[in-house]
């Protein structure tokens, strides 16, 4: 299981009033929450929040997950705060013992989410993001199913990659573009469309030639499934070593009839 030291998302700018116990702290204004789409899997493992400014003090006691009727979900979080170096981005983990089947915490307390639930993430009792809960995601990213857009030679047109499903919101830089000499192409990467789309804008104009989209083997989705591996594995069948995936594409000449992934 991968633990991010930093995290993020798109959307929502809400000024949140602090309670009396946080009187000396500045107002925490959330500018991004991930997953940013309207639905999360029943086995969601990570949530990320980006704040407008660095936040002082512990945030986890101020966070809660609520059901549609306003009832809080009991003990959903792992007691750990994973902050970015600048103190603006927080990643929190769902309690893995309640996410993964067959463990004591899940047997005693039940799963955190169930398919069909309507849930909200709240800070200081005020909702900052709502989701509906879909089926558990036990597959993980499948690079061979990704669709790569055409780009025009001698342009700075963004390369758009339609993913097969959302990936973790902080994994934008786990994908990169390499040229024919296996050199990384400088540019800016971002995730949009509920983390379903990866967009790369090069710093320099595209040159004609063959390129590769490279996906790091440790890339994951928000349920902890990585490229070529699943979070839900038994102790007797541990996941293998992560393997990078490479997807070839061309610029400036006819597109290939199909593209393949080397792993």
N, C-alpha and C positions, 0 to 999 in steps of 0.2 A: 504494500500500500504506500502510495506516495504522499508525503506531507509537504505542502507548499510552505515556504517562508513568507510568501506574499501572495496576493490575490486581487480580483476585481469584478466589473460588469457595466451594463448600459442602462440608462434610463432616467430616473426619478430623482428629483432634488427636493428634499423635504426638510424644513427646519424643525428640529426636534427639541422640545423644551426639556431641560434637566430637572430632576426632582430635587428636593432639599438636600439629599445626601451628596449630590453632585454640584452644589451651589458654587464652588470655587472653580469648576471646570467650564470651559467654553461650550456653547451649544454645539452638539454634534450634528452636522448637516450631511446626510447621506446623498451622494451623487450617483452611485452605481450599486446595483445588487445583482449577483449572479448565483444561480442561473437567471438569465434575464427574460427568458420566454415565459409563456403563460402556464406551462406544464412542467412538472418534475416527475422523475420515476419514483416508484414506491420505495426503491432502495437507494434514494439520494444519500450521498456521503458527505458532500461539501457545499458550503454556502460562503460566498465572498461579498464583502462590502467595501466600497471606497468612500472615504469621507473628504469633504472639501478642505479640511485642515487636519493636522495631526491631532490625535486624541490622547488625552492624559487619563490615567486611571484605568481600572479594569472595566471592560465592556460586557463580558459574558453575564455577570449578574443582572445587567440591564436588558438583556435579550430574552425573548421567549418565542415559542411557536404556538399559535392558537388555532383552534378548529373554527369552523364557520359559525358555531353558536357562541364563540367567545371563550370557550373553555381552554385553558392552557394544556399543552401536551406535557406530560410528566417526564422530567429528566431526559430531554432529547439529545443534549450536547455532551461531547467529550470535554472534560474540564481542562481545556488548553486553548490559549489564544495565539494564533500564528499571525504575527504582524510583519508588514513590510518594513525595511530599514528606516523609511521616513515617517513611520507611524500613521500613515493615511489609509492603508489597506489591511483589512482584517479577514482572515479565513478561519471559519469555525467548522469543526467536524461533527457530524452526527455520531452518536455513540456506536462504534463498530459492533459491539456486542449485541445491539438491537437491530442492526442492519443485516448482518450475516446470519443465515439460518443455522440452527443447531447449537447455538451458544446459550449459556445459562441466563444472561440478561434478557435475551429475546424470549426464552421460555417463561421467565418470571414476570416480565413486564409487557411482553408483546412487541410487535414491530412499531416503529415510530409512525410510519405512514401506511395507509391501505389504499388500494386503487379506488378511485371515486371520491376520495376526501377533497375538501376545500380547506386550504390552510393559509395562514398569514404569518410572516416574520414580523415581530414587533420590537421596537426599541423604546424603553420607558413606557411600555403599555400602548404605544401608538403604532399601528400597522405601517410598514414601509414597503412591503412587497407581498402580493398574494399569488398563490398558485393553485391549480387543480392537480391532483395526483393521478398519474397514469400508471400503466403496468410497470413492473420491475424491468430494468434494463440489465440483461445478463449477457449481452453479446460483445459490447465494446466497439470501438471505431474499426471500420473496414475500409482500408485505403483503396482497395481495388474498385470500390463503388463510388469514389469521389469523381466529380466532373470538373475539368479544368477549362476555363474560358480561353478563347483566342485573344491575342493582343497584337497590336500593329507594330511592325518594325519601325524604328526611329521615333517611337512615341514613348511617353511615360504613362501609358494607359495601365490601370491596375489589373493585375492578374486576379481573377475571381475563382475560387475553388468552392464548389458546392459539396459539402460533406454529407455523408450518409445519415448522420445524426449529430446532435450537439456534442461538442467536446467541452472539457473544463475551461472555464472562462479565462484562466491565467495561463493557458497553454498556447497562446498565439505565437510565441517565439519558439515553440517546439516544432514548428514547421519553418522551412527555409527554402530558398531557391538557389541552386548551384548551376554554374555555366558548364560548358563542354570540358573545361579544364578542372572541374570539381572545385572551383572557387565559389565561395558564398557571394551572392549578388547583394550588395547593400541596398537597403530600403526599409520601408515601414510596413509592419504587419498588424492587422487588427481583426477581431472577430465581431461579426454583426449577425443580425437575423436570429437572435436567440442562440448565438454560438453555433449556428448551422452553417455559416459562411465564413471562409477565411479569405481576406483580401490583402494583396501585397502590392505596394506602390514602389517601384524602383527609384533610387536616387538619380540614376542616369537613364538615358533613353535605351530602350530595348535594341539589341543588335540581333541580326539574323543568326540563327543557329539552333543547336539542340540544348535543352535545359533539363534539369530534374527538379521536381518538387520532392524534398527530403523531409520525412516525418520521423522524429525521434521515437525510438521504441518505447520510451517511458511516457509518451503522450497518453492521456486518460480522458474519460468522460466524467461527468459529475457523480457517477455511481462508483467510481474507482476502477472501472474496467479499462485496461490499457490496450494499446495497439497489439493485437494478437494474443491477448490474455484476458482473463476474467477475474473480478474480485471474489466472486463466489466459487472458491475452490476448496477442496477438502485438505485436511492436514496430510493425508496420504498421497495427494497429487499436487504438490506445490507448483506454482507457475514456473515456466522456464525463464531463461535470461531474456531481457528485452532485445528485440531485433528491429533496427530501423527499416523503414519502407521507402522506396524511391519510385516516383512516377514520372516518366519521361514526357516532355512536350516540346514542340518546336515553335519558333518565331520566324516569320518572314518567308515561309514556303508552305506548301500544302500540308494541311493537318493530317496526322496519322489516321488511318481508319479505326484504330482502337489503341488503347494504351494499356500497358501492363505494369504490375508492381513487382519489384524484386525485393525479397525479404531474406 
